[in-house]
Amino acid sequence: MSGIYISTDADRENIPAYLTKGIAFEFMDSHVTLPFRDAIACITNWYNHHDEIKNPELDKIIEDLKIKFSQQGL
């Protein structure tokens, strides 16, 4: 299975057992778990290098994520 999982998901069934805090990136049988701040930095970096998907709505979502998780100190 592949996906991105967030430990604060309201639907606890969507959170893999190995994820206790942060965001997990999973592909096939492998995964990496990062603290929120690092995961948002990875997502932002990826987004900034893919101009073909950029749009104002996604720009706002990315900015909101950076603000939310930098304020929480997570």
N, C-alpha and C positions, 0 to 999 in steps of 0.2 A: 504494500500500500504506500501511497505517497501523500504528503500533505504538510500543512503548517498548522501547528497546534499551539494554543495559548492557555497557560495555566489558569487564567482568570475567566475562562469561558463559563457562561452561566449554565450550560448544559454539560454537567460533569461527565456524562457518558462519552463526550467528544475528546476527553483528555486521556492520553495514554498513561499507563501506570508509571512509566519512568519519568514523567514530567511532573515535578513538584512546584517549581517556580520558574517563570520565564517563558520563552517561546522555543518550540522544537520544530526543526525542519526534518522531515522524514522522506526517504526515498528507498523504495524496495525494502530491504531488511536492515538498512542503516539509518541512523539519525544523529543529529547534533542538537544539543540543548544549549541555549545562550540566555544570559540575563536580558531582561527587556531592553535596556539601553543598547546593548551590543546587537541584538536582533534587529531593532529599528534602524541602527546604523547600516547593517547589511542590506536590509530591504531598501533603504534610501539610496545607498550606493548603487545597487542593481537598477533601481528605477531611474536614477540620473544617467545611467549609461544606455538606456533604451528609449531614445527619443520617439520611436514609432508608436509607443503606447501613451506618451504624455498627453495630458489634458487638464484643464483647470479643476475638474472635480477630483481627480487623483492627486493633483498638487495639494489641494486643501486637505485631503485625507492624510497624506504623508506629513504635512505640516502639523496637523492636529495630533498625530501619533507622537511626533518628536516632542511637542510641547507637553502632552499628557505624561509621557514616561520620563521626561527629564525633570519635571516638577515632582514626581513621586519618588525620584531617586532610586528607582528600581533597576 
